[in-house]
Amino acid sequence: MLTIDCTPGARAEIIPTIIFSGLTSLNNRGVEALLVSSTAELQRRIPDASIQVLHRPVDKEPARLRGSGLVFVGEHDRARGVRATVSRLRAGSKAGDGAGNLLCRADLVIASGGDTFSHHYPGMHGHLRKLERALHAGVPVYFMGLSVGPFSMQADTDAWTAAARRASLITVREEISYDYVVGRLGIPAALVERTADPAFLLETPDPDALDRLRAAHGMSGDVAFVGIAPSQSIARLAGIDPERHIAAWVAVVRYLLDDLGVHVLVVPHAHGRNAEADDRVIAQELTRRIGSDKRVTVVDGSEVGAVAYKGLLAGCQLVVAERMHAAIAGLSSSVPTVAIGYSTKAAGIIRQVMGAGLDDRVLLSVERFTDGDQAPTFVAAAWDDRAIFAERLRERLPEIKRLAGRNFDAVVTLMARS
């Protein structure tokens, strides 16, 4: 059996290897948006790098990502790791016999995942254990483009802070996280940089493919569409009554159909392994309650990826999203977007993009969203002001995208040091 010395200083580089850790299910198009945009930016800057992705073996590599140049390594799939090692050795690349040894043989490990380092997600310590393996081996670890915290337990705070202090760099995607990491957790400011979410750089399909995609979903002619991205998980995460949650969405969709007379594109942005995390469940329930209406289109999405989702949302006149990366797909396409939030990430990202004075007109907490008739009233105001929001986005997006690019400029600097 192949074995690798994983003691500090034991690496022997042949081609540069970058490993992504902390990305959860690839069935979540937000995770895919992070990975696809990050991969494209890294390949532009470091074209000879081997980019590898640790993922759960139960989540198969999506067919839509084949040919991307990525290497997917199951986190606990030792046999697959050995086969991948033999393949890389024959190709003149690095050795390793599974995810653990791959981490300690890398040139750089990137901790990604959006807001997985917060009290909302129970798998944080599993992510940190992998990063600790790399740090022990002397591999640079880069926390990239994250929202961090808040942590509700001291053990979580201590574990993340211990790893973060030994990282080579931390970039955070909004100011609230920067203030938390530097001000509350005491991470040295020299180690932390404010950037923007990498998915602001996600591309859309080529024009011909985009025309076919939109036509397949009825998005042609002069028909106005509002894209919505309800989350099956948000009621549980925010402690909201699920019935109040679905009732609020029904009220919004009925307002869009009956009062505005627009068409509605329902985007199930996350496909989970169980019903509580699968947005297709809430999409199905929503359409059941609305009844048969040809003006409501649900994107099937089984093989529709993050790039295609962004192309569809970019063709809408307004986006209303509980899924953060569906909101980013709209915002980064200069589409006026209402974000319904439950955590730091929504408030921080919307504030960063829209700026003072407009952020509170496009951000609604899920508590307010489910309170009486506030949801359709808020959406109505956003519809009326969409020209104002679109103008603000055109003004601010160049800087936001520049900041998003800083995440990857930093990788070039870190790789030059290693």
N, C-alpha and C positions, 0 to 999 in steps of 0.2 A: 504493500500500500504506500502511496505517496505521502510523505510527511514533510512538513516545513518547519524550520526553526523560526519561531515567532518571538524571539527575544529582541529587546531593543537593539537597533543597528544591524539587524540581520537581513534587511531588504537589499535586493539586487535589481536595479531598474534596467529594463530593456526598452520598453515603450512606456510613456506616461499613462498611469492608470488612475482614474477618478471614480470613486464609489459613492453612490447615493444611498443614504440610510435614512430611515424615519418616514418614508413614503408609505402610507397605508394602502388600502385596496385600490388597485388599478381600475376597478369598476366605478370608482368615484371620478367623474370627469374633472373635478377640481384638482385632484391629485395628478391626473393625466395632463392637465393644463400646465401645472408646475413642471412636470417632467419633460414634456415636449418642448416648451419654451426654453427651459434650461439647457436641454440637449442641443437645440439649434444654436443657441448663443455660444456654448462651449465649442461646438464643432467649427464655428466661424473663427474663434480665437485660437484654438489648439486643435487643428484638424487631424493630427496624428494620435490624439489621445484615445485610449480605450475607456469608454464610459460604461460602467456596470451598475446595476440596480439590485439592491437587496429587496426581496419581496416575499410575501407569504406563499408557500407552495400551493395552498388551496386556491390562490388567485392566479389562474393561468395567464400567460402572456397574451394580451389581446391580439387578434389577427391584424387589427388596424395598425399596430406598432411594429409589425414585422418589416424588415428592411430599413429600420430607422438607424441601424448601426449600434443599437444598445445590446448589452449582454445582460440577461436577467438571471439572477442567482437566487434560488430559494433559500430563505434564511436558515432552514433546518434540514435542507436536502443535501446530505453529505455525498450521496452517490452522484447526484447531478453535478456537484461541485468538482468531484474527481474527473468526471467525463469532460467538463468544461476546462479543467486544468490541462488534460492531455491535449485537447484541441488547441489551447493557447500555446503550449510548449512546442507543438508542431509548427505553429505559425510564428514562433520566435518571440512570444510574449512572456508574461510572468507566470510563475508557478503558484500553486496553492491547492489545498484539498478541501475546500468547503468555504462557507461564508466567513467563518471566524478567521481562517488563515488568509483569505482574500483581504479582509480588513487590515490585517497587520502587514500586508505586503504592498499596500496601495501607496501612491504618491500623495494623495489627498482624499480625505473622507468628508463628504458634504452632508451635514444634517439638514434635511429639508422637511417639508410636510405642512407648512402654513402655521397652524396653531396647535400642533400636537403636544407642545410643551406648555400645558395649562391644566387646570383642574377638570376641564371638560372631558379629557381623554385618559382612560385608565392605563394605556399601554406605554406611558412615558418611561417607566423604569426599564422596560425591555429595550427601548431605543438607547437609553443611556448606557446600558451594559455593553452594547456593541461599540459605542463611542469610547468607552473606557478601555476596551480591548485595543482599539487603535492607538489611543493616547499612551497606553503602557508600552506599545511597540515603537513609540517615537514618531508615529504618523501624524502629520498636521490634520487637525479637525477644524472644520469651518461651519459654523451655524449660519445658514444662508437664508436671508429674506423672510424672517420669521415674525410672527406675533408671539410674544412670550408672556405667560401668566394671565391673570393672577393665579398663584398657587394657594390653595386653601389649607394645605397641611405643611407643617414645618419640614417633614421628611422629604417632601417633593422639592421644597425651596432649597434645602441643603444639598440634595442630590444634583439638581440642575446647576446650582451655583458652583459646586465643586468641579463639575466638568467644564463649565463655561470659563472659569478662571484659567484653565489650562488650554483653552482653545487658541488657535492662531488668529481668529477673527470672528466677530459676530456682526451680522448685518440684520437690522430689524426693518420691517416694511411700513412702520408708522410711528408717530411720535409718542403715543401712549405707551407702547412697549419700550421705546428708548428711555422714557422717564422712569419706567418701572425697573428696567434692568440696571440702569446707572444710578438712579436716585434711591430706589427701595432696596435693591439687592446688592448694591455697592460694587458692581463690576466696573473696573477702570474704564473711563471714557475713551482712553486711547485704544481700547480693544473693541469698541462698539461704533458702528457707523449706521446712520439712517439712510435707507435706500427706498425701494418700492417693491411691490410684489412682482416676482419674475414674470407672472402670467400677463402683465401689461404688454409684454413683447410677443405674446402668442400671435402667430400669423393666421390668416383666414385662407380658405381654399382658393385655388386659382380661379379666375373669372368664369371659365366654362363650367367647371365643376360646381361652382357656387350657383350659377344660373340653374343648373339641373337640380341641385339640392333644393333650392327655394321653390322651383316649379313643382317638385314632387310633394311639397307641403302647402301648395296652394298660394304661395307668396309671389304673385305676379300681378301685373297691371297696376291700378291705382288703389288697391285695397290696403287699408291701414291695419297694421298688426300691433298688438301689445304682447310682448313675450313675458311669461310668468314662470318662475322657478320655485314652486313650493317645496319645502323640506319635510320629509316624513319624520326626521329625527328631532326637529327643533322644539316641538312641544315637550318631549321627554327631557331634552337637555336644559330647557328653560323652566321646567316645572309648570307648564301651562296645560290646562284641560284640553285634551285632543278634540273634543266636540266643539268647544269655542273656537279652536284653531281652524278646523275645516269649515265651520259656519262663517268665519271671517273671509275665507277665500271664496266661498260661494257668493257672498255679498259683493266682493270685488269683481268677480267674473260677471255677475248679473249686471252690475253697473256698467262694465265695459261693453257688454253686448246690448243692453237695453237703452242706456242713456247716451253712450258715445257712439254706438253703432259700429264698433270696430271688430275685427277678428282677433281671436286669442290663440296664441301659440303656447302650449304647455310643454315645458322642458324638464323632464325628469333627470336632473343632473347627476344624481348618484344612484347606482344600482347596487344594492347591498346583498349580502349573502343571507340575510333574514329580513322579515317584513318591517321591523322597526327602523331599518336604515335604508329602505328601498323607496325612492321617490316615485316609482311607478305605482306604488300602492296608493299614495295620496292623490296622484293624478287620476287613477281609475275611480276612486271614490268621489273626487270632485266632478268628473264628467258624469258619473251616475246621478249625482244630485242635481246637476244642471239640466240633465235630460238631453235628448237627441237634438243637437244643434250643429249644422254644418259649418258654422263660423268658429267652432272650437276644434283645433287640431292638436293632437298629442303626438309628439315626436317619439316614435317607437324606441329608437336609440340603442338597440341591442348591439349593433356594430357601428353606431354613429359616435365618432370620437369628439374630443374637446375642440378640435379645430373646426369641425363641421357645426357643432353647437354654436360656436362663436359666429360663424358665418350666418347662421339662421337668426341669431339675436341681433346681429348687426343690421339686418334688414327690417327691424321693428322700429316703430316710432317712439316706443317707451318700453322699458324693462322693469318688472317688479320682481325682486328676487330675494328669497331667504337663503339660497346657496351663494356664498361669498364669491366663488369664482364664476358663477353665472352673472353676478353683478359686475365683476371685473370685465367679463366678456362684453357687456353692454358699455360700460364706462370707457374701456379702451378703444371702442369703436365709435366714440362720440355720440352714443345714444343716451338720451336722458334716462337715468336709472334710479329707481327707488330701492333701497336696501332695507330689509327687515332683519334686525340684528338681535343677538342675545349675548354677545361677548365683545371683548376688547377689539377684535379684528374689524368688525363692521364699523364701529365708531371711529377707530383710528384711521382706517383706509378711506372712508368717506370724507373725513375732515381733511386728510392730506390731499385728496383729489379735488374736492369742491371748494375748499377754503372757507374761512369764516363768513358767516352771513347766509350761505346757501346749504351748508352741511345739514342743518337741522330741518331743511325743507325737503331733503331726499333720504333721510334716515329716520326710520320708525322702529322703536323697540317692539319686540314681539308681544310684550305685555300690552302696549298701546294698540297694536294691531288687532288684538283679540278683545279689545274693550269696546263694547257697543258698536256704534256705526263709524268709529274712527277710521277704519281701514279704507272704505270707499271714499270717505271725505278727503283723506290724505292723498289718495291716488288721483282724485278729481283735481285737487290743487296742483299736483305735479303735472298732470296732463295740460292744464292751462298754462303752466310756466315752462313747458318743455323747451321752448325756443331760448329762454334765458339760460337754462341748464346746458343746452347744447353749445351755446356760445362760451360759457365758462369752461366746458370741457375742451373746446378747440384752443382756448388760451393756455390751459394748464397741462394738457397731455404731453406736449414735447418735453417739458421738464420732468414729468412723472416717468416717461419712458427713458429719459437719460438716467434718472436715478435707478430704475430697474436694471439698466445696463451696467451700472456700477457693481452689482452683485458679481458679474462675470469678469469685469476688468480686474476685480480683486483676486479672482482665481488665477489669472495670469501672473500676478505679482506673487501669490503664495507658491505657485508651482516653480517660479524662478528661484525661490528661496530654498526649496526642498532638495 
